[in-house]
Amino acid sequence: MTTSVPPTIHAVPEGHPSMPPGRPSIVPPAPVVSPWQSYIDNSKQSLDDLGGMVLLFRDAVVATFARPFELKEIIYQLESLGLKSVTIALLTALFVGMVMTVQFAFGLERFGATDYVGRVIGLSITRELAPALTALVVGSRIGSGMAAELGSMAVTEQIDAIRALGADPVKKLVVPRLIACLILMPVLTIFADVVGFSGAMGVAKLQFDTPMGFFFRTALESITMQDFMSGVGKSPFFGITIAIIGCYYGMNTRGGTEGVGRSTTRTVVAAAIAVLVADFFLTKLFLSVKL
């Protein structure tokens, strides 16, 4: 008895003479990428992006001192990035101060130490909460806006047109945003200090019957100039980090509108991680410096 062997099916490219018209070709399966290979590829891409950001920062610093100075563009970016971010920054600081007061007051009330709420809140807001949360919330907004704006210019070849006209895209596009963020973040941090502390003082008075004068006086007694400067001093570094990340991903956008979406998402994630990492090292640095 003879057993018949089934014929082997080969993938025939579409349009081949042996392929009957209207009959779809057999598509081979996509290659399977191992998780380790995907992790290695992502790590390499992250290192490439980090190197590109460092080079972009170098070029931006050099272009900052080159004439002509884009003063009008810097003022426009301050208005676009700064004034439109004040509301979200102040609301974040206000409710964070209120929540922290409730949390610390309930915790310290168990030990009869509610008199220390003002000291703890003052130090927490000044040293950490105001600069870090402002950078995270506002940075996500302005960083994603930069990436979307520059990404749209990249996919529509407007950045290439700037190069073709003999202008420097870094000078025209990156430097104004970098300087605006450098000025903007310390100002927003100071506003966040004031508003966050005011919200904390109001909640302490209304819910825990702590006199505002006592709350304010004890907080000022515990805050030194080093505490204030360590919080405000972090903000310029956060602003530089956010601006460089947003501009880098925006200017390197590829793939049309879908690429703009990817660049925006990467900017938000990378900016948040970079701010938290920088916050740790800057905190260690400022704690080691005695004013």
Buried (B, 14 or more C-beta within 10 A) or exposed (E): EEEEEEEEEEEBEEEEEEEEEEEEEEEEEEEEEEEEEEEEEEEEEEEEBEEBBEEBBEBBEEBBEEEEBBEEBBEEBBEBBBEEBBEBBBEBBBEBBBEBBBEBBEEBEEEEEBEBBBBBBBBBBBBBBBBBBBBBBBBBBBBBBBBBBBBBBBBEEEBEEBEEEEEBBBBBBBBBBBBBBBBBBBBBBBBBBBBBBBBBBBBBBEEBEBEEEBBBEBBEEBBEEBBBBBBBBBBBBBBBBBBBBBBBBBBBBEEEEEBBBBBBEBBBEBBBEBBEEBBEEBBEEBEEEEE
